[in-house]
């Protein structure tokens, strides 16, 4: 104790801290376990309405609003918007996140950003950590490998968020399911792949190598669907041997392409790449094997990132800034009535695609 602070003041502050109700007091008043209160406060499972009502009543009666968890339960959130993203690279997702943060900043709100890597289980963990910060909304951005367990976990988590008044927005990914209370800002992923494949077919290519993304990811599934539909509709060759992967960056694309090119003469005249980064790896591998682009092999990417401009790469344009701004609007204006926004995609033609020379 400093010499300038008197003993009565310290005693009063100590007594006040000792009398402040804690989570055990809330649990005792509500007649539930401490772990149940903790899970409700953290949004880690959807409680029965009666249980949640008892906890909220205990919070009010004990004046527990001084605790950040109680502020979240009573609707007094921090006003912060959380963004959860797989990773921040120099591509499409970075542009989306930049647009979200700019819109949130313009609204005088704070952003929290969490990254998950490539694990769906890690995504759930990060979402719960973000929710523990009592944010106004969580924007979940980018693709994920879905499973029945993942969908069940996300459904439970989203329902728990809704019960505590926290908004969930899915950005650059499709809805998880009809039982998931979440707004969605997405783009026509399948349509973009259909357009890219159609562009190659219109230039005379029939055997088109599809460099696919991670197995089971929502992005891979929809881009494969667009590729296959265009082949079926427009007379391309549907050959399972032309669907190879997984690829997700330049290095993985080079590995796959080197394996294919090392086996002998290419059995394709064009490559449709999962992303521009994958296309860049394909370009490098083709040139290292003495093949010219587009003279010998045509290549098309997906994202229309700055890399595509640098490489002269024909690519599918995704409206990343518009997606980010729409996701931010859905997060900031939960009562606006808008629940789902879909943006179109289109092919941007550069110099990496030529008329096919059939051998």
C-alpha positions as CSV (number, residue, x, y, z in Angstrom):
1,X,0.0,0.0,0.0
2,X,1.3,3.4,-1.0
3,X,1.8,6.1,1.6
4,X,-0.8,8.3,-0.2
5,X,-3.6,5.6,0.0
6,X,-5.5,5.3,3.3
7,X,-6.5,2.0,4.8
8,X,-10.3,2.6,4.8
9,X,-10.3,3.1,1.0
10,X,-8.3,-0.2,0.5
11,X,-10.6,-2.0,2.8
12,X,-13.7,-0.7,1.0
13,X,-12.4,-1.8,-2.4
14,X,-11.4,-5.2,-1.1
15,X,-14.8,-5.7,0.5
16,X,-16.5,-4.7,-2.8
17,X,-14.4,-7.2,-4.8
18,X,-15.1,-9.9,-2.3
19,X,-18.9,-9.3,-2.6
20,X,-19.0,-9.2,-6.4
21,X,-20.9,-12.3,-7.6
22,X,-19.1,-14.9,-9.6
23,X,-20.0,-17.7,-11.9
24,X,-20.6,-20.1,-9.0
25,X,-23.1,-17.7,-7.6
26,X,-24.9,-17.6,-10.9
27,X,-24.9,-21.4,-11.1
28,X,-26.3,-21.7,-7.5
29,X,-29.0,-19.1,-8.1
30,X,-30.1,-20.8,-11.4
31,X,-29.9,-24.3,-10.0
32,X,-27.5,-25.6,-12.7
33,X,-23.9,-26.6,-12.7
34,X,-21.0,-24.2,-13.1
35,X,-20.0,-26.1,-16.3
36,X,-23.5,-25.5,-17.7
37,X,-23.3,-21.8,-17.0
38,X,-19.9,-21.7,-18.6
39,X,-21.0,-23.4,-21.7
40,X,-24.0,-21.1,-22.1
41,X,-21.8,-18.1,-21.6
42,X,-19.2,-19.3,-24.2
43,X,-21.9,-20.3,-26.7
44,X,-20.4,-23.8,-27.0
45,X,-23.8,-25.6,-27.1
46,X,-27.4,-24.6,-27.6
47,X,-29.1,-24.8,-24.1
48,X,-32.8,-25.5,-23.6
49,X,-34.7,-22.2,-23.5
50,X,-35.8,-22.9,-19.9
51,X,-32.2,-23.4,-18.8
52,X,-31.0,-20.3,-20.5
53,X,-33.9,-18.3,-19.0
54,X,-32.9,-19.4,-15.5
55,X,-29.3,-18.4,-16.1
56,X,-30.3,-15.0,-17.5
57,X,-32.6,-14.4,-14.5
58,X,-29.8,-15.2,-12.1
59,X,-27.5,-12.8,-14.0
60,X,-30.0,-10.0,-13.6
61,X,-30.8,-10.8,-10.0
62,X,-27.1,-10.9,-9.0
63,X,-26.3,-7.8,-11.1
64,X,-23.6,-9.9,-12.9
65,X,-23.5,-7.5,-15.8
66,X,-20.0,-6.3,-14.6
67,X,-18.7,-9.6,-16.0
68,X,-18.2,-9.6,-19.8
69,X,-20.0,-12.9,-20.1
70,X,-23.1,-11.4,-18.6
71,X,-22.9,-8.4,-20.8
72,X,-23.0,-10.8,-23.8
73,X,-26.0,-12.7,-22.4
74,X,-28.0,-9.5,-21.8
75,X,-27.3,-8.2,-25.2
76,X,-24.6,-5.7,-24.2
77,X,-22.0,-7.0,-26.7
78,X,-18.8,-5.3,-27.4
79,X,-19.9,-4.2,-30.9
80,X,-16.8,-6.0,-32.3
81,X,-17.0,-8.0,-35.5
82,X,-14.9,-11.2,-35.6
83,X,-13.5,-12.5,-38.9
84,X,-12.5,-16.2,-39.1
85,X,-10.5,-17.2,-42.1
86,X,-8.5,-20.2,-43.2
87,X,-5.4,-18.2,-43.9
88,X,-4.3,-14.7,-45.1
89,X,-2.3,-15.0,-48.3
90,X,-1.9,-12.6,-51.2
91,X,-4.9,-14.0,-53.1
92,X,-8.7,-13.9,-53.1
93,X,-9.4,-14.3,-49.3
94,X,-7.0,-11.4,-48.4
95,X,-9.0,-9.1,-50.7
96,X,-12.3,-10.2,-49.1
97,X,-11.0,-9.7,-45.6
98,X,-9.6,-6.2,-46.5
99,X,-13.0,-5.2,-47.8
100,X,-14.7,-6.5,-44.6
101,X,-12.3,-4.6,-42.3
102,X,-12.6,-1.4,-44.3
103,X,-16.4,-1.6,-44.0
104,X,-16.3,-2.4,-40.3
105,X,-13.8,0.4,-39.7
106,X,-16.1,2.9,-41.6
107,X,-18.8,1.9,-39.1
108,X,-16.6,2.8,-36.2
109,X,-16.3,-0.8,-35.1
110,X,-13.4,-3.0,-34.2
111,X,-12.4,-6.2,-36.0
112,X,-10.8,-9.4,-34.6
113,X,-9.2,-11.8,-37.0
114,X,-8.6,-15.5,-36.3
115,X,-7.0,-18.0,-38.7
116,X,-7.8,-21.7,-38.7
117,X,-5.3,-23.3,-41.2
118,X,-6.9,-26.2,-43.1
119,X,-8.6,-28.1,-40.3
120,X,-12.4,-28.1,-39.9
121,X,-12.0,-29.0,-36.2
122,X,-9.7,-26.0,-35.6
123,X,-12.4,-23.8,-37.2
124,X,-14.9,-24.8,-34.5
125,X,-12.3,-24.0,-31.8
126,X,-11.5,-20.6,-33.2
127,X,-15.2,-19.8,-33.5
128,X,-15.8,-20.6,-29.9
129,X,-12.8,-18.5,-28.9
130,X,-14.1,-15.6,-30.9
131,X,-17.5,-15.9,-29.3
132,X,-16.0,-15.8,-25.9
133,X,-14.9,-12.2,-26.7
134,X,-18.7,-11.3,-26.8
135,X,-18.6,-10.0,-30.4
136,X,-21.7,-8.6,-32.2
137,X,-21.1,-10.9,-35.1
138,X,-18.8,-13.6,-36.5
139,X,-18.0,-13.6,-40.3
140,X,-16.8,-17.1,-41.3
141,X,-14.9,-16.7,-44.5
142,X,-13.7,-19.2,-47.2
143,X,-14.1,-22.9,-47.9
144,X,-13.9,-25.8,-45.6
145,X,-13.9,-29.6,-45.8
146,X,-17.3,-30.5,-44.6
147,X,-18.4,-33.8,-42.9
148,X,-21.5,-34.9,-41.1
149,X,-19.8,-34.2,-37.8
150,X,-18.8,-30.7,-38.9
151,X,-22.3,-29.9,-40.1
152,X,-23.7,-31.1,-36.8
153,X,-21.2,-29.1,-34.8
154,X,-21.8,-26.0,-36.8
155,X,-25.6,-26.3,-36.6
156,X,-25.4,-26.5,-32.8
157,X,-22.9,-23.6,-32.6
158,X,-25.0,-21.4,-34.9
159,X,-28.2,-22.1,-32.9
160,X,-26.3,-21.3,-29.7
161,X,-25.1,-18.0,-31.2
162,X,-28.7,-17.1,-32.3
163,X,-30.0,-17.7,-28.8
164,X,-27.5,-15.2,-27.4
165,X,-28.1,-12.6,-30.1
166,X,-24.8,-13.0,-31.9
167,X,-25.0,-12.9,-35.7
168,X,-23.2,-15.6,-37.9
169,X,-22.4,-14.7,-41.4
170,X,-21.0,-17.1,-44.0
171,X,-18.8,-15.4,-46.6
172,X,-17.5,-16.9,-49.8
173,X,-19.0,-20.3,-48.9
174,X,-22.5,-21.8,-49.4
175,X,-25.1,-22.3,-46.6
176,X,-24.3,-25.2,-44.3
177,X,-27.9,-26.4,-44.1
178,X,-31.5,-25.3,-43.6
179,X,-31.3,-25.6,-39.8
180,X,-28.3,-23.3,-39.5
181,X,-29.4,-19.7,-38.6
182,X,-26.8,-17.8,-40.6
183,X,-26.7,-15.0,-43.2
184,X,-24.8,-15.8,-46.4
185,X,-22.7,-13.8,-48.9
186,X,-21.5,-16.1,-51.6
187,X,-20.6,-16.2,-55.3
188,X,-21.5,-18.5,-58.2
189,X,-18.6,-20.9,-57.7
190,X,-20.0,-23.6,-60.0
191,X,-21.0,-21.1,-62.6
192,X,-17.5,-19.7,-62.7
193,X,-16.1,-23.2,-63.4
194,X,-18.7,-23.8,-66.0
195,X,-17.8,-20.5,-67.8
196,X,-14.0,-21.3,-67.6
197,X,-14.5,-24.8,-69.1
198,X,-16.9,-23.4,-71.7
199,X,-14.2,-20.8,-72.7
200,X,-11.7,-23.6,-73.3
201,X,-14.2,-25.7,-75.2
202,X,-15.0,-22.7,-77.4
203,X,-11.4,-22.6,-78.4
204,X,-11.4,-26.2,-79.6
205,X,-10.1,-27.9,-76.5
206,X,-11.8,-31.3,-75.7
207,X,-9.4,-32.9,-73.3
208,X,-9.1,-30.5,-70.4
209,X,-7.0,-31.3,-67.3
210,X,-8.8,-30.3,-64.1
211,X,-6.3,-29.5,-61.3
212,X,-8.7,-29.9,-58.4
213,X,-8.5,-28.5,-54.9
214,X,-8.5,-30.2,-51.5
215,X,-10.6,-33.3,-51.4
216,X,-14.1,-32.7,-50.1
217,X,-13.9,-28.9,-49.7
218,X,-17.0,-27.0,-50.7
219,X,-15.0,-25.0,-53.3
220,X,-13.6,-28.2,-54.9
221,X,-17.0,-29.9,-55.1
222,X,-18.7,-26.9,-56.8
223,X,-15.9,-26.2,-59.2
224,X,-15.7,-29.9,-60.2
225,X,-19.5,-29.8,-60.7
226,X,-19.2,-26.8,-63.1
227,X,-16.4,-28.4,-65.0
228,X,-18.3,-31.7,-65.5
229,X,-21.5,-30.0,-66.5
230,X,-19.8,-27.9,-69.1
231,X,-18.1,-31.0,-70.6
232,X,-21.5,-32.8,-70.7
233,X,-23.4,-29.9,-72.2
234,X,-20.8,-28.8,-74.8
235,X,-19.1,-31.9,-76.0
236,X,-15.9,-32.2,-74.0
237,X,-14.2,-35.4,-73.0
238,X,-15.3,-36.6,-69.5
239,X,-12.3,-38.7,-68.4
240,X,-11.7,-39.4,-64.7
241,X,-7.9,-39.5,-65.4
242,X,-8.2,-35.8,-66.3
243,X,-9.3,-34.9,-62.8
244,X,-6.2,-34.8,-60.6
245,X,-5.2,-33.3,-57.3
246,X,-5.3,-32.2,-54.6
247,X,-3.7,-28.8,-55.3
248,X,-4.0,-25.7,-53.2
249,X,-0.9,-23.6,-54.0
250,X,2.0,-23.2,-56.5
251,X,4.1,-26.0,-54.9
252,X,1.4,-28.6,-54.8
253,X,0.4,-27.8,-58.4
254,X,4.1,-28.2,-59.6
255,X,4.3,-31.6,-57.8
256,X,1.1,-32.9,-59.6
257,X,2.1,-31.5,-63.0
258,X,5.7,-32.8,-62.8
259,X,4.3,-36.2,-62.1
260,X,1.9,-36.1,-65.1
261,X,4.5,-34.5,-67.5
262,X,7.2,-37.0,-66.4
263,X,5.0,-39.9,-67.5
264,X,5.2,-38.9,-71.2
265,X,3.4,-36.8,-73.8
266,X,0.5,-34.8,-72.3
267,X,-3.0,-36.3,-72.9
268,X,-4.6,-32.9,-72.6
269,X,-4.4,-29.6,-74.5
270,X,-5.6,-27.3,-71.7
271,X,-5.4,-27.0,-67.9
272,X,-8.2,-25.6,-65.8
273,X,-6.6,-24.7,-62.4
274,X,-8.3,-24.6,-59.1
275,X,-6.9,-21.1,-58.3
276,X,-4.5,-18.6,-59.8
277,X,-1.8,-19.9,-57.5
278,X,-2.3,-23.4,-58.8
279,X,-2.3,-22.1,-62.3
280,X,1.1,-20.4,-61.6
281,X,2.5,-23.7,-60.5
282,X,1.2,-25.4,-63.7
283,X,2.7,-22.7,-65.9
284,X,6.1,-23.1,-64.3
285,X,6.0,-26.9,-64.6
286,X,4.9,-26.8,-68.2
287,X,7.7,-24.4,-69.1
288,X,10.3,-26.4,-67.2
289,X,9.3,-29.4,-69.4
290,X,9.8,-27.4,-72.6
291,X,6.2,-26.7,-73.3
292,X,4.9,-23.2,-74.2
293,X,1.8,-21.5,-72.9
294,X,-0.5,-21.1,-74.8
295,X,1.4,-22.5,-77.9
296,X,1.4,-26.1,-76.7
297,X,-0.9,-26.1,-73.6
298,X,-3.5,-23.5,-72.6
299,X,-4.1,-22.6,-69.0
300,X,-6.9,-20.9,-67.2
301,X,-7.1,-19.9,-63.5
302,X,-9.7,-19.0,-61.0
303,X,-9.8,-15.9,-58.7
304,X,-8.6,-13.2,-61.1
305,X,-6.1,-12.1,-58.5
306,X,-3.2,-9.6,-59.2
307,X,-1.1,-12.7,-60.0
308,X,-3.3,-13.4,-63.0
309,X,-2.7,-9.9,-64.3
310,X,1.1,-10.3,-63.8
311,X,1.2,-13.6,-65.6
312,X,-1.2,-12.7,-68.4
313,X,-3.5,-15.5,-67.1
314,X,-7.0,-15.9,-68.3
315,X,-9.0,-16.4,-65.1
316,X,-12.5,-16.4,-63.5
317,X,-13.2,-13.1,-61.8
318,X,-14.7,-13.3,-58.3
319,X,-16.0,-9.9,-56.9
320,X,-14.0,-10.1,-53.7
321,X,-14.5,-6.5,-52.5
322,X,-18.3,-6.7,-53.1
323,X,-18.4,-10.0,-51.2
324,X,-16.5,-8.5,-48.3
325,X,-18.7,-5.4,-48.1
326,X,-21.9,-7.5,-48.3
327,X,-20.7,-9.8,-45.5
328,X,-19.9,-6.7,-43.3
329,X,-23.3,-5.3,-44.1
330,X,-25.0,-8.5,-43.0
331,X,-23.0,-8.5,-39.8
332,X,-23.6,-4.8,-39.0
333,X,-27.3,-4.7,-39.9
334,X,-28.9,-7.8,-38.5
335,X,-32.4,-6.3,-38.8
336,X,-32.0,-5.4,-42.4
337,X,-34.0,-8.5,-43.5
338,X,-31.4,-9.6,-46.0
339,X,-30.3,-13.2,-45.4
340,X,-28.5,-14.3,-48.6
341,X,-26.6,-12.5,-51.3
342,X,-25.3,-14.2,-54.4
343,X,-22.7,-12.6,-56.7
344,X,-22.0,-13.6,-60.3
345,X,-18.6,-14.6,-61.8
346,X,-17.2,-14.3,-65.3
347,X,-14.1,-15.1,-67.3
348,X,-11.4,-12.4,-67.8
349,X,-9.6,-13.2,-71.1
350,X,-5.8,-12.6,-71.2
351,X,-3.1,-14.4,-73.2
352,X,-2.8,-17.9,-71.7
353,X,-5.5,-19.6,-73.8
354,X,-5.2,-20.3,-77.6
355,X,-7.0,-22.3,-80.2
356,X,-6.3,-26.0,-79.7
357,X,-3.9,-27.8,-82.0
358,X,-5.1,-31.3,-82.0
359,X,-2.4,-33.9,-82.5
